[in-house]
Amino acid sequence: MSLRQSMSASVRRVATLAVATARPTTERDRERRRIAIMCLPFFVLAIVAGFVPLAMLARISLAEDTIWMTGWSLEAWRTLATTAEYRGVAWNTLWFVGLATLVSVALGVAVTHVLEKYDLPAERAVVAAVSFPIALPGIIVAYLIVVLLGRQGLMTNAVAVATGQSALDLASATAISGLFLGYVYSLLPRATMVLRGTYAEVNTQAEEAARALGASRWETFYHVTLPEIRPGIVAAAILTFRSGLAIFGTVLILQSHRVITLQIHEETSVGSYQPDVAAAIGLVYVVFIVAFTFVGLRFVENDTVGI
């Protein structure tokens, strides 16, 4: 069968399916129509809030005149590809968010293990405290870091009193360590949320059998629990990494490290107004996120099958 014949057959099948969905004659067609109606709001939202803005970003990145959207030019993409500053921003973003993801997921495993394996006093309060940062905007997280680690911060002054050092020398809210703490504070509950669902499916009988055979708690965790929660760890890393790439409010206030969201903001600011470059960065960002998500999910599927 030639390519043209294959495409024609595919078009006929789609047309037949559309007619059967619009005018169902069997119970299967009616079920298909109900599913299509339920999915319709999602597709409308995807088009309005997803595909249309992406198409506009693509047009802006290729426009010769970004005000009137006239002409075509590859200047923005050429600038993005040849300017070392943008490569530096990409590298800064990847290593910083990657490290924050690693720390957040590791802490998430520890917190979830404690919550699921031990009877804690005031457990609901602990869960609420761990989950609380999800509800906070990034700007609020930044101000919390300033209140704790700024020049007048609570922890800064407490350490200054205890050690006799100057609070000005100890302040780290606007240092990269303060920003890193803000990232981990925001990302930890997301990792914990995913991992708690994974821990609910752990085979406790296998853990009990390992302990009965003389394995220590660490050996039981490493050889029995960890392989079972590995897909959840990968899923938590995917969600946490994606969320970390999107953090903006915290970076905007603290501004101790240049990442991609801050770079997009500066490209659209009055001083260096380059909307075409900002649009090109945004498109690269979206493509990377989608590719990273698909690769990560494929890894999760393969890992789940292996288990």
Secondary structure as a PSIPRED ss2 file (coil, helix, strand):
# PSIPRED VFORMAT (PSIPRED V4.0)

   1 M C   1.000  0.000  0.000
   2 S C   1.000  0.000  0.000
   3 L H   0.000  1.000  0.000
   4 R H   0.000  1.000  0.000
   5 Q H   0.000  1.000  0.000
   6 S H   0.000  1.000  0.000
   7 M H   0.000  1.000  0.000
   8 S H   0.000  1.000  0.000
   9 A H   0.000  1.000  0.000
  10 S H   0.000  1.000  0.000
  11 V H   0.000  1.000  0.000
  12 R H   0.000  1.000  0.000
  13 R H   0.000  1.000  0.000
  14 V H   0.000  1.000  0.000
  15 A H   0.000  1.000  0.000
  16 T H   0.000  1.000  0.000
  17 L H   0.000  1.000  0.000
  18 A H   0.000  1.000  0.000
  19 V H   0.000  1.000  0.000
  20 A H   0.000  1.000  0.000
  21 T H   0.000  1.000  0.000
  22 A H   0.000  1.000  0.000
  23 R C   1.000  0.000  0.000
  24 P C   1.000  0.000  0.000
  25 T C   1.000  0.000  0.000
  26 T C   1.000  0.000  0.000
  27 E H   0.000  1.000  0.000
  28 R H   0.000  1.000  0.000
  29 D H   0.000  1.000  0.000
  30 R H   0.000  1.000  0.000
  31 E H   0.000  1.000  0.000
  32 R H   0.000  1.000  0.000
  33 R H   0.000  1.000  0.000
  34 R H   0.000  1.000  0.000
  35 I H   0.000  1.000  0.000
  36 A H   0.000  1.000  0.000
  37 I H   0.000  1.000  0.000
  38 M H   0.000  1.000  0.000
  39 C H   0.000  1.000  0.000
  40 L H   0.000  1.000  0.000
  41 P H   0.000  1.000  0.000
  42 F H   0.000  1.000  0.000
  43 F H   0.000  1.000  0.000
  44 V H   0.000  1.000  0.000
  45 L H   0.000  1.000  0.000
  46 A H   0.000  1.000  0.000
  47 I H   0.000  1.000  0.000
  48 V H   0.000  1.000  0.000
  49 A H   0.000  1.000  0.000
  50 G H   0.000  1.000  0.000
  51 F H   0.000  1.000  0.000
  52 V H   0.000  1.000  0.000
  53 P H   0.000  1.000  0.000
  54 L H   0.000  1.000  0.000
  55 A H   0.000  1.000  0.000
  56 M H   0.000  1.000  0.000
  57 L H   0.000  1.000  0.000
  58 A H   0.000  1.000  0.000
  59 R H   0.000  1.000  0.000
  60 I H   0.000  1.000  0.000
  61 S H   0.000  1.000  0.000
  62 L C   1.000  0.000  0.000
  63 A C   1.000  0.000  0.000
  64 E C   1.000  0.000  0.000
  65 D E   0.000  0.000  1.000
  66 T C   1.000  0.000  0.000
  67 I C   1.000  0.000  0.000
  68 W C   1.000  0.000  0.000
  69 M C   1.000  0.000  0.000
  70 T E   0.000  0.000  1.000
  71 G C   1.000  0.000  0.000
  72 W C   1.000  0.000  0.000
  73 S C   1.000  0.000  0.000
  74 L C   1.000  0.000  0.000
  75 E H   0.000  1.000  0.000
  76 A H   0.000  1.000  0.000
  77 W H   0.000  1.000  0.000
  78 R H   0.000  1.000  0.000
  79 T H   0.000  1.000  0.000
  80 L H   0.000  1.000  0.000
  81 A H   0.000  1.000  0.000
  82 T H   0.000  1.000  0.000
  83 T C   1.000  0.000  0.000
  84 A H   0.000  1.000  0.000
  85 E H   0.000  1.000  0.000
  86 Y H   0.000  1.000  0.000
  87 R H   0.000  1.000  0.000
  88 G H   0.000  1.000  0.000
  89 V H   0.000  1.000  0.000
  90 A H   0.000  1.000  0.000
  91 W H   0.000  1.000  0.000
  92 N H   0.000  1.000  0.000
  93 T H   0.000  1.000  0.000
  94 L H   0.000  1.000  0.000
  95 W H   0.000  1.000  0.000
  96 F H   0.000  1.000  0.000
  97 V H   0.000  1.000  0.000
  98 G H   0.000  1.000  0.000
  99 L H   0.000  1.000  0.000
 100 A H   0.000  1.000  0.000
 101 T H   0.000  1.000  0.000
 102 L H   0.000  1.000  0.000
 103 V H   0.000  1.000  0.000
 104 S H   0.000  1.000  0.000
 105 V H   0.000  1.000  0.000
 106 A H   0.000  1.000  0.000
 107 L H   0.000  1.000  0.000
 108 G H   0.000  1.000  0.000
 109 V H   0.000  1.000  0.000
 110 A H   0.000  1.000  0.000
 111 V H   0.000  1.000  0.000
 112 T H   0.000  1.000  0.000
 113 H H   0.000  1.000  0.000
 114 V H   0.000  1.000  0.000
 115 L H   0.000  1.000  0.000
 116 E H   0.000  1.000  0.000
 117 K H   0.000  1.000  0.000
 118 Y C   1.000  0.000  0.000
 119 D C   1.000  0.000  0.000
 120 L C   1.000  0.000  0.000
 121 P C   1.000  0.000  0.000
 122 A C   1.000  0.000  0.000
 123 E H   0.000  1.000  0.000
 124 R H   0.000  1.000  0.000
 125 A H   0.000  1.000  0.000
 126 V H   0.000  1.000  0.000
 127 V H   0.000  1.000  0.000
 128 A H   0.000  1.000  0.000
 129 A H   0.000  1.000  0.000
 130 V H   0.000  1.000  0.000
 131 S H   0.000  1.000  0.000
 132 F H   0.000  1.000  0.000
 133 P H   0.000  1.000  0.000
 134 I H   0.000  1.000  0.000
 135 A H   0.000  1.000  0.000
 136 L C   1.000  0.000  0.000
 137 P C   1.000  0.000  0.000
 138 G H   0.000  1.000  0.000
 139 I H   0.000  1.000  0.000
 140 I H   0.000  1.000  0.000
 141 V H   0.000  1.000  0.000
 142 A H   0.000  1.000  0.000
 143 Y H   0.000  1.000  0.000
 144 L H   0.000  1.000  0.000
 145 I H   0.000  1.000  0.000
 146 V H   0.000  1.000  0.000
 147 V H   0.000  1.000  0.000
 148 L H   0.000  1.000  0.000
 149 L H   0.000  1.000  0.000
 150 G C   1.000  0.000  0.000
 151 R C   1.000  0.000  0.000
 152 Q C   1.000  0.000  0.000
 153 G C   1.000  0.000  0.000
 154 L H   0.000  1.000  0.000
 155 M H   0.000  1.000  0.000
 156 T H   0.000  1.000  0.000
 157 N H   0.000  1.000  0.000
 158 A H   0.000  1.000  0.000
 159 V H   0.000  1.000  0.000
 160 A H   0.000  1.000  0.000
 161 V H   0.000  1.000  0.000
 162 A H   0.000  1.000  0.000
 163 T H   0.000  1.000  0.000
 164 G C   1.000  0.000  0.000
 165 Q C   1.000  0.000  0.000
 166 S C   1.000  0.000  0.000
 167 A H   0.000  1.000  0.000
 168 L H   0.000  1.000  0.000
 169 D H   0.000  1.000  0.000
 170 L H   0.000  1.000  0.000
 171 A C   1.000  0.000  0.000
 172 S C   1.000  0.000  0.000
 173 A C   1.000  0.000  0.000
 174 T C   1.000  0.000  0.000
 175 A C   1.000  0.000  0.000
 176 I H   0.000  1.000  0.000
 177 S H   0.000  1.000  0.000
 178 G H   0.000  1.000  0.000
 179 L H   0.000  1.000  0.000
 180 F H   0.000  1.000  0.000
 181 L H   0.000  1.000  0.000
 182 G H   0.000  1.000  0.000
 183 Y H   0.000  1.000  0.000
 184 V H   0.000  1.000  0.000
 185 Y H   0.000  1.000  0.000
 186 S H   0.000  1.000  0.000
 187 L H   0.000  1.000  0.000
 188 L H   0.000  1.000  0.000
 189 P H   0.000  1.000  0.000
 190 R H   0.000  1.000  0.000
 191 A H   0.000  1.000  0.000
 192 T H   0.000  1.000  0.000
 193 M H   0.000  1.000  0.000
 194 V H   0.000  1.000  0.000
 195 L H   0.000  1.000  0.000
 196 R H   0.000  1.000  0.000
 197 G H   0.000  1.000  0.000
 198 T H   0.000  1.000  0.000
 199 Y H   0.000  1.000  0.000
 200 A C   1.000  0.000  0.000
 201 E C   1.000  0.000  0.000
 202 V C   1.000  0.000  0.000
 203 N C   1.000  0.000  0.000
 204 T H   0.000  1.000  0.000
 205 Q H   0.000  1.000  0.000
 206 A H   0.000  1.000  0.000
 207 E H   0.000  1.000  0.000
 208 E H   0.000  1.000  0.000
 209 A H   0.000  1.000  0.000
 210 A H   0.000  1.000  0.000
 211 R H   0.000  1.000  0.000
 212 A H   0.000  1.000  0.000
 213 L C   1.000  0.000  0.000
 214 G C   1.000  0.000  0.000
 215 A C   1.000  0.000  0.000
 216 S C   1.000  0.000  0.000
 217 R H   0.000  1.000  0.000
 218 W H   0.000  1.000  0.000
 219 E H   0.000  1.000  0.000
 220 T H   0.000  1.000  0.000
 221 F H   0.000  1.000  0.000
 222 Y H   0.000  1.000  0.000
 223 H H   0.000  1.000  0.000
 224 V H   0.000  1.000  0.000
 225 T H   0.000  1.000  0.000
 226 L H   0.000  1.000  0.000
 227 P H   0.000  1.000  0.000
 228 E H   0.000  1.000  0.000
 229 I H   0.000  1.000  0.000
 230 R H   0.000  1.000  0.000
 231 P H   0.000  1.000  0.000
 232 G H   0.000  1.000  0.000
 233 I H   0.000  1.000  0.000
 234 V H   0.000  1.000  0.000
 235 A H   0.000  1.000  0.000
 236 A H   0.000  1.000  0.000
 237 A H   0.000  1.000  0.000
 238 I H   0.000  1.000  0.000
 239 L H   0.000  1.000  0.000
 240 T H   0.000  1.000  0.000
 241 F H   0.000  1.000  0.000
 242 R H   0.000  1.000  0.000
 243 S H   0.000  1.000  0.000
 244 G H   0.000  1.000  0.000
 245 L H   0.000  1.000  0.000
 246 A H   0.000  1.000  0.000
 247 I C   1.000  0.000  0.000
 248 F C   1.000  0.000  0.000
 249 G H   0.000  1.000  0.000
 250 T H   0.000  1.000  0.000
 251 V H   0.000  1.000  0.000
 252 L H   0.000  1.000  0.000
 253 I H   0.000  1.000  0.000
 254 L H   0.000  1.000  0.000
 255 Q C   1.000  0.000  0.000
 256 S C   1.000  0.000  0.000
 257 H C   1.000  0.000  0.000
 258 R C   1.000  0.000  0.000
 259 V C   1.000  0.000  0.000
 260 I H   0.000  1.000  0.000
 261 T H   0.000  1.000  0.000
 262 L H   0.000  1.000  0.000
 263 Q H   0.000  1.000  0.000
 264 I H   0.000  1.000  0.000
 265 H H   0.000  1.000  0.000
 266 E H   0.000  1.000  0.000
 267 E H   0.000  1.000  0.000
 268 T C   1.000  0.000  0.000
 269 S C   1.000  0.000  0.000
 270 V C   1.000  0.000  0.000
 271 G C   1.000  0.000  0.000
 272 S C   1.000  0.000  0.000
 273 Y C   1.000  0.000  0.000
 274 Q C   1.000  0.000  0.000
 275 P H   0.000  1.000  0.000
 276 D H   0.000  1.000  0.000
 277 V H   0.000  1.000  0.000
 278 A H   0.000  1.000  0.000
 279 A H   0.000  1.000  0.000
 280 A H   0.000  1.000  0.000
 281 I H   0.000  1.000  0.000
 282 G H   0.000  1.000  0.000
 283 L H   0.000  1.000  0.000
 284 V H   0.000  1.000  0.000
 285 Y H   0.000  1.000  0.000
 286 V H   0.000  1.000  0.000
 287 V H   0.000  1.000  0.000
 288 F H   0.000  1.000  0.000
 289 I H   0.000  1.000  0.000
 290 V H   0.000  1.000  0.000
 291 A H   0.000  1.000  0.000
 292 F H   0.000  1.000  0.000
 293 T H   0.000  1.000  0.000
 294 F H   0.000  1.000  0.000
 295 V H   0.000  1.000  0.000
 296 G H   0.000  1.000  0.000
 297 L H   0.000  1.000  0.000
 298 R H   0.000  1.000  0.000
 299 F H   0.000  1.000  0.000
 300 V H   0.000  1.000  0.000
 301 E H   0.000  1.000  0.000
 302 N H   0.000  1.000  0.000
 303 D H   0.000  1.000  0.000
 304 T H   0.000  1.000  0.000
 305 V H   0.000  1.000  0.000
 306 G H   0.000  1.000  0.000
 307 I C   1.000  0.000  0.000
